[in-house]
Amino acid sequence: MVVVVWFAIGVLIGCVLTVTISRIKSVGSLRIDTSDPDDSPYLFLELSNDVGEVYRKKYIILRVNIKNFIPHK
């Protein structure tokens, strides 16, 4: 039973560290606009860092923001 408790604590600590590190290392957001049902979604890249910093990296982490920016009437 003690092993199960320690395993659960380890998983919880790992999840918290993963979320924290991914938020710190994020370089911007990928905004997805799905407001036009007849067309494919529009993608917008919003960087919070300089383009030169992103250009030097091999991999980046982006937050995804899915939102309809054009309201339907």
Buried (B, 14 or more C-beta within 10 A) or exposed (E): EEEEEEEEEEEEEEEEEEEEEEEEEBBBBEBBBBEEEEEEEEEEEEEEEEEEEBEEEEEBEBBEEEEEEEEEE
